[in-house]
Amino acid sequence: MNYLTFWKKFLLKCFIISFLFLTFTFIIWIKFKAEAFGFAHQTMGIDQETYNRLVFEFFANSKYIMYYVFLVPSLALHWMSKCQKQEWKKNINLDE
């Protein structure tokens, strides 16, 4: 397996794992958001508006990391490997 295929598969699996983690985190947060706010209010003394802003920023930043660090490079590598395979096939057909 060449390096291009390895990194493509690696980044795609990182994207899938991060997507599952983000989905799981969101489901847990929806289920226990009142308890999570109570804990944050007791430990850090923040109000509801600040808590909601922090949670929104967490999910937004996680989404950016998931898409732009894992998915976009994985798709770019997939595109590059596909073009490289087509170029190899084209060169092989020209040699014959």
C-alpha positions in Angstrom: 0.0 0.0 0.0 1.5 3.3 -1.0 1.6 6.4 1.3 -1.2 8.2 -0.5 -3.7 5.3 0.1 -2.5 5.0 3.7 -3.1 8.6 4.5 -6.4 8.7 2.7 -7.7 5.7 4.7 -6.3 7.1 7.9 -7.9 10.5 7.5 -11.2 9.0 6.5 -11.2 6.7 9.6 -10.3 9.7 11.7 -13.3 11.6 10.3 -15.7 8.7 11.0 -14.4 8.3 14.6 -14.7 12.1 15.2 -18.2 12.2 13.7 -19.3 9.3 15.9 -17.8 11.0 19.0 -19.4 14.3 18.2 -22.8 12.7 17.6 -22.5 10.7 20.9 -21.4 13.9 22.8 -24.4 15.8 21.3 -26.9 13.1 22.3 -25.4 13.0 25.9 -25.6 16.8 26.1 -29.2 16.9 25.0 -30.2 14.2 27.5 -28.3 15.8 30.5 -28.2 19.5 29.6 -30.0 20.7 32.7 -27.6 18.7 34.9 -24.6 19.9 32.9 -25.6 23.5 33.4 -26.2 23.0 37.1 -22.7 21.5 37.4 -21.1 24.3 35.3 -23.0 26.9 37.3 -21.9 25.5 40.7 -18.2 25.0 39.7 -17.6 28.0 37.5 -20.4 30.4 38.4 -21.6 31.0 34.8 -25.1 32.0 33.7 -27.3 30.2 31.2 -26.3 32.5 28.3 -22.6 32.0 28.8 -23.1 28.2 29.2 -25.1 28.0 25.9 -22.4 30.1 24.1 -19.6 27.8 25.4 -21.5 24.7 24.3 -22.2 26.2 20.9 -18.6 27.1 20.5 -17.5 23.6 21.4 -19.7 21.9 18.8 -18.9 24.5 16.1 -15.1 24.1 16.7 -15.4 20.3 16.7 -17.3 20.5 13.5 -14.6 22.7 11.9 -11.9 20.3 13.0 -13.8 17.3 11.9 -14.4 18.6 8.4 -11.4 20.7 7.6 -8.7 18.6 9.3 -10.0 15.1 8.5 -12.5 15.1 5.7 -11.2 17.7 3.3 -7.6 16.2 3.2 -9.1 12.7 2.9 -11.2 13.7 -0.1 -8.3 15.6 -1.7 -6.1 12.5 -1.3 -8.8 10.3 -2.7 -9.1 12.6 -5.7 -5.3 12.7 -6.2 -5.1 8.9 -6.0 -7.9 8.5 -8.5 -6.3 10.9 -10.9 -3.0 9.1 -10.5 -4.5 5.7 -11.2 -6.2 7.1 -14.4 -2.9 8.5 -15.5 -1.1 5.2 -14.9 -3.8 3.4 -17.0 -3.4 6.0 -19.7 0.3 5.5 -19.8 0.0 1.8 -19.9 -2.4 2.0 -22.8 -0.1 4.3 -24.7 2.8 1.9 -24.3 0.9 -1.0 -25.9 
